[in-house]
Amino acid sequence: MEVDEVMCLPRLPRVAVCGGTHGNELSGVYLVREMLKVEKKVVEEEEEPVLVMIVLSNPRATQQCHRYVDTDLNRCFTHATLNGPMSDTDPYEIVRSQELNTLLGPKGSRQAVDLVCDLHNTTANMGMCLITYSDCDWICLHIFRHLQKEIPDIPMRFIHFDVSNKESYSLDSVGKHGFAMEIGPQPHGVVRSNIYTAMKDGVQHMLDWVRLFNSGTMFKGGFVDVFTMVKHIDYPRDSVTHNITAAIHPHLQDRDFCLLHPEDPLFQTFSGETLRYKGKEPLYPFFINECAYYEKGIALSLARKRRVMVPSIRVETEQEQQANDHEYSSEEEN
């Protein structure tokens, strides 16, 4: 790809902002409640309106201030789950995932919303992160660059989960483009004004970018550091009871995205022994000691960092869109 090449991408007429996918992550819950006061607000632009859909993803869990009612909603959006048979005994979140897929999708179809922004909090010291399943979704990467420029006082990272579209499991995967906006640290069941404000600003700048893109603004390319998840590490556990036997080491706690080298302190056992990282390469830890991941057997995740060249982009002209639609229809017929 030439550095000065400009890619033309389809307009983004429908954007979904979702909160409460986890009912105890309260920044997104309260932000969505505020935005629902002007639900389905259409902002008129020079050429075409932007429809902003505001969704409270998991109403029952939100009402109870629990992460979920029966099962984690944000693991229910795989192709198999969304297309499986339904029964009266299905967990609430399985039913809700199919409702959301009908509302915002269907996943993988041309009818799906153009962009899904799903709002989350973490107890880990991660600042603001955009989490996606692609390291070459130029829309998401340009939004990330825009947020970096507009909110320079908040540490910001772009996390990539290398998972196929069929196996991608979170709500944001339903849209043509999508990401989770993850902000912390914030305890679950609590709302902190600084974290709430950061999320509110992030959503507003994201929507501003979409309107600029749709109006024809050309965005110059550049480089983004992408953290691709490599593996999870569980806590040390008792071989009989499976109870954890150690906590995150004090030298590692709150040091998300600080490079972890082999033999660095990783855990401290409850008897006081230091357990060290035995990996073969330095990696970047994140989601360190995330409260919600104790049940998933994850003490932290590890990522590799690499620099990705993001091309310049602009919205397709009407003529370019018609040509691409014709080409897409021909491919479908064949």
Secondary structure, 3 states (H helix, E strand, C coil): CCCCCEEEECCCCEEEEEECCCCCCHHHHHHHHHHHHHCCCEECCCCCCEEEEEEECCHHHHHHCCCCCCCCHHHCCCHHHHCCCCCCCCCHHHHHHHHHHHHHCCCCCCCCCCEEEEEEECCCCCEEEEEECCCCCHHHHHHHHHHHHHCCCCCEEEEECCCCCCCCCCHHHHCCEEEEEEEECCCCCCCCHHHHHHHHHHHHHHHHHHHHHHCCCCECCEEEEEEEEEEEECCCECCCCCCECEEECCCCCCCCCCCECCCCEEEEECCCCEEECCCCCCEEEECCCCHHHCCCCCCEEEEEEEEEEECEEEECCHHHHHHHHHHHHHHHHC
